[in-house]
Each structure stands twice: as structure tokens, then as C-alpha cells.
Amino acid sequence: MTSTIMRASFACLFLTAVLLSAGCTGQEQSPAEQAPDPDFRSETFNYDDRVIFRFIPDTGEAATYSVTYTIEQGVPWGTTIDSRENLTYENVSRDNPIEFVVLHQDPSDSAAIEIEIRSTTGEVLHRSRTSVQPGTPTPTLP
């Protein structure tokens, strides 16, 4: 009789342990296990009439970011032409990057952007200063 009670007790304990562990091993991820915030890379394109500064997250998944930036022309003693703090950019992804277009008054104009990109939790993901100087024209032979 005692062995039957012991077996029943062990069976109940085993079943309880299995049921409790099943609830603890769900698909939810703790914050530490969630995917890390993406890195950003920058691209700069300089044309006669404009400069394009592009900041691309290393992810295809769209997300929201907070951006603080200053754009200058006439670098290195530039004139600030635009400056914003904590501007929200939504649906940013590899296919939809953060982009700034700076129009040139003259092809010899230089331009610069100083930028800080933060996650929605306030973590700094990217901080940089990029400047574009006009190229030195290469003389063509007659």
C-alpha cells in the first residue's frame, strides 16, 4: 500500500513539474534575448545641384527612430541651414532609410550633416558628422 501511495505521489509530482515547466518555456523572449537594435551605415552622394545624405539601418524590419541633426553649407565655416531635435522618423528600414537632400546654390558649395539617431528607448544607435567638399576639377586635354 505504501509503495502505491509513493508511486502516485511521484506521478503527481512528475506531472506537476512537467506542467509547470511547459508554462515556463513559452515562445516569449526576455528583453535581453530580443534582437539588438540595428547598426546604421551612411551614404553620401554629391551632385552639381544637391547633396544626398542617407542613413541606412542594418535591418529590413521597419522601426521608429528619434533623430537630432544639424545641416550646414559652406563648410568648414558653415552656415546652419537646418537643425532639428528629437524628430521622429517612422517606418525606417533598409528599403526606406533616413534621407536628407541639401540643394546647392553653386556646384562649389560644401555641405555637412551632424546627426544622432536614437531608438525609441533613447539608446544612441548612430552618431556622426559627414561633410562633402567640392571635388577638384580635372583639366581636360584639348
C-alpha positions in Angstrom: 0.0 0.0 0.0 2.8 2.4 0.9 4.5 1.8 -2.5 1.3 2.5 -4.3 0.9 5.8 -2.5 4.6 6.6 -3.2 4.2 5.9 -6.9 1.0 8.0 -7.0 2.8 10.8 -5.2 5.8 10.6 -7.6 3.5 10.5 -10.6 1.7 13.7 -9.3 5.0 15.4 -8.7 6.3 14.5 -12.1 3.1 15.7 -13.8 3.1 18.9 -11.9 6.8 19.5 -12.8 6.0 18.9 -16.5 3.0 21.2 -16.5 4.9 24.0 -14.7 8.0 23.7 -17.0 5.7 23.8 -20.1 4.5 27.2 -18.9 8.0 28.5 -18.4 9.3 27.6 -21.8 6.9 29.6 -23.9 8.0 31.5 -27.1 8.2 34.9 -25.3 11.6 36.4 -25.2 13.0 38.4 -22.3 14.3 41.9 -23.2 17.9 40.6 -23.1 17.1 37.9 -25.7 15.3 40.3 -28.1 17.0 41.2 -31.3 19.6 44.0 -30.8 19.0 47.5 -32.2 20.5 47.8 -35.7 23.7 49.5 -36.7 23.4 52.3 -39.2 25.7 53.0 -42.2 25.8 56.2 -44.1 25.9 57.0 -47.8 26.6 60.4 -49.3 26.1 61.4 -52.9 27.3 64.7 -54.3 25.8 66.2 -57.4 26.1 69.6 -59.1 22.8 70.7 -57.8 22.4 68.7 -54.5 24.0 66.5 -51.8 22.1 63.5 -50.5 22.9 62.2 -47.0 21.4 58.8 -46.4 21.4 56.8 -43.1 20.5 53.1 -43.5 19.7 50.7 -40.7 21.2 47.2 -41.0 17.7 45.6 -40.9 14.8 45.1 -43.3 12.3 45.4 -40.4 10.7 48.8 -40.3 11.1 50.7 -37.0 10.7 54.2 -35.5 13.7 56.3 -34.5 14.3 59.7 -33.0 16.8 61.9 -34.9 18.6 65.1 -33.9 20.6 66.8 -36.7 22.3 70.0 -38.0 22.9 70.7 -41.6 25.5 73.3 -42.7 26.6 74.8 -46.0 29.9 76.5 -46.7 31.9 74.1 -44.5 34.2 74.5 -42.5 32.9 77.9 -41.5 29.4 76.9 -42.4 26.1 78.4 -42.1 23.4 76.3 -40.4 20.6 75.8 -42.8 18.5 73.3 -40.8 18.6 72.0 -37.3 16.1 69.8 -35.5 16.0 67.9 -32.2 14.2 64.6 -31.5 12.4 64.5 -34.8 10.5 61.2 -35.2 11.1 59.1 -38.3 8.7 56.1 -38.7 8.8 53.0 -40.9 12.6 53.3 -41.3 14.2 50.2 -42.9 16.9 49.2 -45.3 14.5 50.0 -48.1 13.2 53.2 -46.6 16.3 54.9 -45.0 16.5 58.3 -43.3 17.5 60.8 -46.1 18.4 64.4 -46.3 18.7 66.4 -49.6 20.7 69.6 -49.4 20.3 71.8 -52.5 23.5 73.6 -53.8 23.3 77.3 -54.7 26.5 76.7 -56.6 28.3 73.4 -57.5 31.3 74.6 -55.5 29.3 74.7 -52.3 30.2 72.3 -49.5 27.8 70.7 -47.1 27.9 68.8 -43.8 25.5 67.0 -41.5 25.9 66.2 -37.8 23.4 63.5 -36.8 22.4 61.4 -33.8 19.9 58.5 -34.2 18.2 57.0 -31.2 16.0 54.1 -30.6 12.5 54.7 -29.1 14.0 53.7 -25.7 16.6 56.5 -26.0 19.7 54.4 -26.8 22.1 56.1 -29.2 22.4 53.9 -32.3 24.4 56.2 -34.6 26.3 59.5 -34.1 28.4 61.0 -36.9 29.5 64.2 -38.8 29.9 63.9 -42.5 31.0 66.7 -44.8 31.2 66.9 -48.6 33.7 69.2 -50.3 33.6 70.1 -54.0 36.0 68.0 -56.0 39.0 69.5 -57.7 38.1 69.6 -61.4 40.4 67.6 -63.6 41.6 69.6 -66.6 40.7 68.0 -69.9 43.3 67.9 -72.7 42.4 70.0 -75.8 
